[in-house]
Amino acid sequence: MSLPLMPKATAVWLVENTSLTFDQIAKFCGLHPLEVKGIADGEVFQGIVGQDPVAQGQLTQEELDRAQANPKAELKVSASTNPIPRARSKGPRYTPVSRRQDRPDAIAWLLRNHPELSDAQLCRLIGTTKPTIKAVRERSHWNSQNIKPVDPVTLGLCTQIELDQAVQKAAERTKGDVDDEDADYDEATAPEVLEAAAEVEGSEPESDGPASDWQN
């Protein structure tokens, strides 16, 4: 049986927005029923943003209604017309010039919504460096007064899958279940360093204007 593209995020949405049983959600998403129960109890997959399978074209509303009306019915994945994201190769993330100016907005969003992510994870996720993250966090960035938190997925700086994986890893690291693999992140090879000649973020002096209130 085929599974939805983002099974964990889909399971989170189904738990929060439908009356499906744990067994139905577990079978549809390829999870154990206890994992689904853990989602409902807030014990697993914390911080993962739910993904609506109907909106994603992986489940029809008719199929969802049918399963909700019959607890014994099994959901079937619809053939999605959406392109399947390609896995990114390891190494520094290249960010197009047109997108580099969006990174401070993405950093602000991640700092506000996912403070559990380490700076190294942010560097890998959206292709930035620790000094830029520090500048946004402390509101000393040259363009602080114009920074507005925007979801990096919406900006096209990372995929929802990559964001969910980073959040999950951060949650496991907090619990001590995994080592901090990002501790050895080599900032000398970070995209901003490699793209320094064309970097937009650091091309202007610090602004003396008032900082925005994006962290509030």
LINPECOR-V317549 format. One record per residue. RES is the residue in one small letter. SS is DSSP state (H for helix, E for strand, C for the rest). PSI is psi in degrees with one decimal (NA if undefined). OMEGA is omega in degrees with one decimal (999 if undefined). Layout:
res = {RES/RES}
ss = {SS/SS}
psi = {PSI/PSI}
omega = {OMEGA/OMEGA}
This chain:
res = {m/s/l/p/l/m/p/k/a/t/a/v/w/l/v/e/n/t/s/l/t/f/d/q/i/a/k/f/c/g/l/h/p/l/e/v/k/g/i/a/d/g/e/v/f/q/g/i/v/g/q/d/p/v/a/q/g/q/l/t/q/e/e/l/d/r/a/q/a/n/p/k/a/e/l/k/v/s/a/s/t/n/p/i/p/r/a/r/s/k/g/p/r/y/t/p/v/s/r/r/q/d/r/p/d/a/i/a/w/l/l/r/n/h/p/e/l/s/d/a/q/l/c/r/l/i/g/t/t/k/p/t/i/k/a/v/r/e/r/s/h/w/n/s/q/n/i/k/p/v/d/p/v/t/l/g/l/c/t/q/i/e/l/d/q/a/v/q/k/a/a/e/r/t/k/g/d/v/d/d/e/d/a/d/y/d/e/a/t/a/p/e/v/l/e/a/a/a/e/v/e/g/s/e/p/e/s/d/g/p/a/s/d/w/q/n}
ss = {C/C/C/C/C/C/H/H/H/H/H/H/H/H/H/H/H/C/C/C/C/H/H/H/H/H/H/H/H/C/C/C/H/H/H/H/H/H/H/H/C/C/C/C/C/C/C/C/C/C/C/C/C/C/C/C/C/C/C/C/H/H/H/H/H/H/H/H/H/C/C/C/C/C/C/C/C/C/C/C/C/C/C/C/C/C/C/C/C/C/C/C/C/C/C/C/H/H/H/H/C/C/H/H/H/H/H/H/H/H/H/H/H/C/C/C/C/C/H/H/H/H/H/H/H/H/C/C/C/H/H/H/H/H/H/H/H/C/C/C/C/C/C/H/H/H/C/C/C/C/C/H/H/H/H/C/C/C/C/H/H/H/H/H/H/H/H/H/H/H/H/H/H/H/H/C/C/C/C/C/H/H/H/H/C/C/H/H/H/C/H/H/H/H/C/H/H/H/C/C/C/C/C/C/C/C/C/C/C/C/C/C/C/C/C/C}
psi = {128.9/153.2/158.3/159.3/-42.2/81.5/-40.7/-47.2/-35.3/-41.8/-40.9/-44.6/-42.7/-38.0/-41.1/-22.4/0.8/172.8/18.4/150.2/163.0/-38.3/-41.0/-45.2/-41.1/-45.0/-40.4/-35.6/1.6/34.1/170.5/143.4/-31.7/-31.5/-41.0/-40.6/-37.6/-34.4/-46.9/-33.1/-3.5/26.0/-21.3/159.8/34.1/136.7/-11.7/128.4/126.5/143.8/124.4/112.0/-24.2/-46.7/-29.2/-3.1/17.4/-2.3/134.5/153.8/-35.0/-42.0/-39.7/-43.8/-39.0/-43.8/-34.9/-29.7/-20.0/101.3/-18.4/-6.9/147.5/134.6/146.0/131.7/133.5/154.9/113.0/140.7/-3.2/141.5/143.5/125.2/140.3/141.2/135.7/137.4/155.6/156.4/178.8/140.3/127.2/127.5/122.7/149.2/-39.1/-17.3/-13.5/-33.5/-13.8/-13.3/-39.8/-37.0/-41.1/-40.7/-44.8/-41.0/-43.8/-38.6/-35.0/-39.8/-23.2/65.5/-13.4/-16.4/135.1/161.2/-37.5/-38.1/-40.3/-39.1/-45.4/-39.1/-45.9/4.9/57.7/-172.3/161.7/-38.7/-37.6/-40.8/-44.4/-41.0/-40.4/-42.1/-42.4/1.1/33.9/4.7/144.3/-23.7/28.9/-38.2/-16.5/0.1/128.1/128.9/125.5/135.3/123.8/-25.3/-42.2/-36.0/-12.5/17.5/-19.2/169.1/162.6/-34.6/-45.8/-39.6/-45.0/-40.4/-39.7/-42.0/-42.6/-42.2/-39.2/-39.8/-41.1/-36.9/-38.1/-36.3/-8.2/14.2/-23.0/158.3/160.4/88.8/-19.1/-0.8/-28.4/18.5/125.5/102.2/-14.7/-22.2/10.6/149.7/-38.9/-32.9/-43.2/-25.9/20.7/-36.7/-28.2/9.4/132.1/-38.8/-38.9/18.3/-4.6/154.2/166.2/144.7/141.9/2.2/169.7/145.6/154.4/170.6/38.5/-23.4/-10.7/NA}
omega = {179.4/-177.2/175.1/-174.6/179.1/-171.9/-178.8/179.9/178.0/178.8/178.6/-179.1/-178.7/177.5/-175.0/-170.1/-179.3/177.7/178.6/177.7/178.0/-179.2/179.7/-179.9/-178.9/-179.2/-177.7/-175.2/178.8/-179.6/174.4/179.0/179.1/175.5/178.8/176.3/178.1/176.4/-179.2/-179.8/-179.7/-175.9/-179.0/178.2/179.7/177.7/178.8/-179.9/-179.5/179.3/-179.0/-178.5/177.9/179.0/-179.9/179.1/-178.9/-179.7/178.1/178.5/178.5/179.1/178.6/179.3/179.4/-178.4/179.2/180.0/-178.5/-177.5/-179.4/-178.6/178.0/178.8/178.0/-179.9/176.4/176.5/-176.8/176.4/-179.9/178.9/178.8/-179.0/177.2/178.7/-179.1/177.6/-179.6/179.7/-177.6/178.1/176.0/178.3/178.8/-178.5/-177.6/-177.1/-173.4/-178.9/-179.7/-173.1/176.8/177.3/179.5/178.1/-180.0/179.6/-178.7/178.4/-178.7/-173.1/-179.5/-179.6/180.0/179.0/178.7/177.9/179.3/177.9/178.4/178.8/-178.9/-172.0/-174.8/175.6/179.1/179.0/-177.9/177.3/179.0/177.7/179.1/-179.0/178.9/-178.6/-177.5/179.8/176.4/177.9/-175.8/-177.6/-174.1/-175.3/-179.4/-178.7/177.1/-178.3/178.0/179.3/-179.1/176.8/177.9/-179.8/179.8/-179.9/176.1/178.2/177.9/179.3/-179.7/179.0/179.4/179.7/179.2/179.3/179.3/179.2/179.1/179.1/179.0/178.8/178.8/179.0/-179.9/-178.1/-179.8/176.9/178.0/-177.0/-177.5/-177.1/-178.1/-179.7/-176.6/-176.9/178.4/179.1/-179.8/-176.8/-177.8/179.2/-179.2/-177.3/-170.8/-176.6/-176.9/-173.8/-179.7/-172.0/-174.9/-173.9/-178.3/177.3/178.1/179.7/176.6/-178.0/-178.3/179.0/179.2/-177.6/-175.6/-177.7/-177.3/999}
